[in-house]
Amino acid sequence: MRRTNQFVVRPRSEQDAELLHELLDASASLWNELTYERRQRFFGELDGSVWDAPRVHDRYKGILGSAAAKEVKRKNDEAWRSFFSLKEKGERCFPPGYWGNEEDGRDLRWYGRCDQYTLMMGGRSRLEIPVGSDLKDEYDHTGRLRLEVAGEPKWDGKQCRLELYYDEFSDQFRAIQPVTIDTSRLDSPLADETAALDIGANNLVACTTTTGQQYLYHGRGLFERFRDTTREIARLQSKLREERYSSNRIRRLYRQRTRRRDHAQDALVRDLIERLYDEGVSTVYVGDLTDVLETHWSVRANEKTHNFWAFRAFLDRLACTAEEYGITVEAQSEAWTSQTCPNCGSTTDTIRHQDTLTCSCGFEGHADLVASETFLRRQTDVSRPMARPVRFEWDDHSWSEMSHSHESPKEVRTDRSIHG
Ligand SMILES: [Zn+2]
């Protein structure tokens, strides 16, 4: 079974940081050059198929080392193969693109073959990766770059391809390391708890578990920044001269906007799945996609929020991360869950105003949390009482718990403009 370690790595000196930066930049440059050659052929600017592109990676052996240069090429091969296979199935897809560019900055990323790097666990974990002979000479280095690992990687097993990248928002180098583990060693064998999610715009995710936990991830601040960037893009576009379709500044803003959202989504999914894993959850229910798009989106959201939340991408991320932890994600219809009173079961006597659901029977509660609880009760028995909900907000780096002063649903007044 495949699991994935994610951890922060730190260079041990200023010089090592420089070297690591150069290594990741060369790797991105190789990716971009090869991608350019292949796209030229794919779009018919040059003769031949994408597989006829020159051996660009040979020129990077000196910096990256032969194996790492080949690994980037292999990764690029895989991207094209998966593109062609989607295309054959008639699915919507795009040919592999660039990792940024030289002018605006490349996405610093590097891949290491499974036998190329060493991860030493325990006490003070360390990671060692190879550098090419040119860099070795330039930096008077041993040829193996040793990095500190922050914290203890969670999974121990047969190591697979390592990915290293620079995360500009946290200003940190991060590693993603898949490992194959022996299934007989999986922990939490008693895990048979269940959770249900309500996914929205003001509150990105509301979650209820059969262990009586409730989590709420606030999306308002994140959405406001997304909207501000969108407005700035529109302002810049209106100032462009007629013959120019876009500018570097606009392209950079688009990329920034997408990356910021993806970063927050990634972090949310990971935070949530880790909590669910610790609670012993083995199954997560989410609203059926068409269902969600109809009930939540066509009525409540406009084009902008849809774009912002990138719902399909979120579900993909959720499924991938859940799989790492051995948690199953199941889609079920959640029709009416957001209008049902948990107290009397009525769907007609309830009123939703902003974040609050009230019922003529006297019930009042947080609409999204109630919806996730109703959704959960429809899938399974919930015998335990609900604990006080835990609320999270995004601070640009991580999701952190909000203070208790925000507890009452009445106090959380949200922006109605999101619902368009
Ligand atoms: Zn009621």
Residues whose N, C-alpha, C, O or C-beta is under 5 A from the ligand:
A	BS01	ZN	C341 N343 C344 G345 S346 C359 C361 F363
